[in-house]
Amino acid sequence: MIAELEGKIRSLKANSAVVMVGGVGYRVQVTTYTIGKLAGLEEAHFYIHTHVREDAFLLYGFLEEGEKVMFELLIGVSGIGPKVALSILSIADTKTIRTAIVHKDSSILTRVSGVGKKMAERVILELQNKVEEGDLSDHTEARLDQEAIEALTALGYSVTQAREAMKLVPKDITDIGTRIRLALKSLGK
């Protein structure tokens, strides 16, 4: 099994990257957020989940180990495959997903195509005891960030741009309008 890959980025597509390691090109399936982070980079390091099927040997890559852990938790849920797990990680960061699971908030998960209310509730039920509960303020912060990211993407920014802008917004600001304005200000620079 392949656990990590580090090499030159040969090409990027909508949901994958080809990474050259020792003269061999590995196609690594990634989230749309990761594609945005890889744009412009020459090299990258991935934490890899190797998925072996009867008809395929697939590599799923993550820039952070926490993303890989969340991916593996998600695919451990009955009915969630690697594609759906990648889709979930494309719409929200691991902190937001973890907080949603702990607080039994299925609304974030149901935004993913192919995940209905019942599937989202199953994810929450099966992962409830497997994710750590953070500070109570995490839920509010994650919720505000998710709303702001949705607003920024509605204005035409990519999810990657929106997430990066939200990282620059001070966490103590709880007014959604102010958070969006500060994010827009950082995007305008």
C-alpha positions in Angstrom: 0.0 0.0 0.0 1.1 3.5 -0.8 1.0 5.8 2.3 2.6 9.0 1.0 3.7 10.5 -2.2 6.0 13.5 -2.8 6.9 14.6 -6.3 6.5 17.0 -9.2 3.0 18.0 -10.3 2.8 16.9 -14.0 -0.9 17.9 -14.6 -4.1 18.9 -12.9 -7.6 18.0 -13.9 -11.0 18.7 -12.2 -10.6 15.9 -9.6 -7.1 14.5 -10.0 -3.4 15.3 -10.2 -0.6 13.4 -11.8 2.4 13.3 -9.5 5.8 12.2 -10.9 7.8 10.2 -8.5 11.0 8.6 -9.6 10.0 8.6 -13.3 6.5 7.1 -12.6 3.4 9.2 -12.9 0.7 8.5 -10.3 -2.8 9.7 -10.8 -4.1 10.9 -7.4 -7.8 11.7 -6.9 -8.2 14.9 -4.9 -10.9 17.3 -3.7 -11.7 20.5 -5.7 -10.2 22.4 -2.7 -6.9 20.6 -3.1 -6.9 21.3 -6.9 -7.1 25.0 -6.0 -4.2 24.7 -3.5 -2.0 22.9 -6.1 -2.5 25.4 -8.9 0.8 27.1 -9.5 2.8 24.6 -7.4 5.6 22.6 -8.9 5.8 19.9 -6.2 3.5 18.6 -3.5 3.4 16.0 -0.7 0.3 13.9 -0.4 -1.0 11.6 2.4 -2.5 8.7 0.4 -5.4 6.4 0.9 -5.0 3.4 -1.4 -8.3 2.0 -2.5 -8.2 -1.4 -4.2 -11.2 -2.7 -6.1 -11.6 -5.7 -8.3 -11.2 -3.5 -11.4 -9.1 -0.6 -10.2 -6.2 0.5 -8.0 -7.0 4.1 -6.9 -5.0 6.6 -5.0 -6.8 9.4 -3.0 -4.5 12.2 -1.9 -4.7 14.8 0.8 -2.4 17.7 1.7 -3.2 17.4 5.4 -3.3 14.2 7.4 -6.5 15.3 9.1 -8.3 15.3 5.7 -7.1 11.7 5.1 -8.4 10.6 8.5 -11.8 12.2 7.9 -12.0 10.7 4.4 -11.3 7.2 5.9 -14.0 7.8 8.6 -16.5 8.8 5.9 -15.8 5.8 3.7 -16.3 3.6 6.7 -19.9 4.6 6.8 -22.3 2.2 5.0 -23.3 3.7 1.7 -20.5 6.3 1.5 -17.9 5.5 -1.2 -14.7 7.4 -2.0 -16.4 9.7 -4.6 -19.0 10.9 -2.1 -16.4 11.2 0.6 -14.3 13.5 -1.7 -17.4 15.5 -2.5 -18.1 16.0 1.2 -14.5 17.2 1.7 -14.8 19.5 -1.3 -17.7 21.5 0.2 -16.4 21.9 3.8 -13.2 21.6 5.7 -12.6 18.8 8.2 -13.3 21.1 11.2 -16.7 22.1 9.8 -17.6 18.4 9.1 -16.4 17.3 12.5 -18.4 20.1 14.2 -21.5 19.2 12.2 -21.3 15.6 13.2 -20.8 16.4 16.9 -23.7 18.8 16.9 -25.9 16.5 14.7 -26.2 19.2 12.0 -27.0 17.3 8.8 -27.5 20.5 6.7 -23.9 20.7 5.6 -23.8 17.0 4.5 -27.0 17.2 2.5 -25.5 19.9 0.3 -23.5 17.1 -1.4 -25.1 15.5 -4.5 -26.1 12.0 -3.6 -26.3 12.6 0.1 -29.9 12.9 1.3 -31.3 13.5 4.8 -31.2 9.8 5.7 -27.6 9.3 4.5 -26.5 12.4 6.4 -28.2 11.1 9.5 -26.4 7.8 9.1 -23.1 9.6 8.8 -23.8 11.5 12.0 -25.0 8.4 13.8 -22.0 6.2 12.8 -19.4 8.9 13.4 -20.8 10.5 16.5 -18.4 8.7 18.8 -15.5 8.6 16.4 -14.8 12.4 16.1 -13.6 14.6 18.8 -15.8 17.3 20.2 -14.0 20.7 20.1 -14.8 23.9 21.9 -18.5 24.8 21.9 -17.6 27.9 19.9 -16.3 25.7 17.1 -19.9 25.0 16.0 -20.8 28.7 15.7 -17.5 29.5 14.0 -17.8 26.6 11.6 -21.4 27.6 10.8 -20.4 31.2 10.2 -17.5 30.2 8.0 -19.7 27.9 5.9 -22.3 30.6 5.4 -19.7 33.1 4.4 -18.0 30.6 2.0 -21.4 30.0 0.4 -22.0 33.7 0.0 -18.5 34.2 -1.6 -19.0 31.4 -4.0 -22.4 32.8 -5.0 -20.5 36.0 -5.8 -18.3 34.0 -8.2 -15.2 33.1 -6.1 -14.0 29.6 -6.0 -14.4 27.4 -2.9 -10.6 27.5 -2.5 -10.4 31.3 -2.7 -13.3 31.6 -0.2 -11.7 29.2 2.3 -8.4 31.0 2.1 -10.1 34.4 2.6 -12.0 33.1 5.6 -8.7 32.0 7.3 -7.7 35.7 7.4 -10.9 36.8 9.1 -10.5 37.2 12.9 -12.4 34.4 14.7 -13.9 36.7 17.3 -16.1 38.4 14.7 -19.5 36.8 14.9 -21.5 39.1 12.5 -21.8 37.3 9.2 -22.0 40.5 7.2 -18.7 41.7 8.7 -17.0 38.4 8.1 -18.0 38.5 4.4 -16.9 42.1 4.0 -13.5 41.3 5.6 -13.1 38.3 3.4 -14.0 40.3 0.3 -11.5 42.9 1.3 -8.7 40.3 1.5 -9.8 38.9 -1.8 -9.5 42.3 -3.4 -5.9 42.7 -2.5 
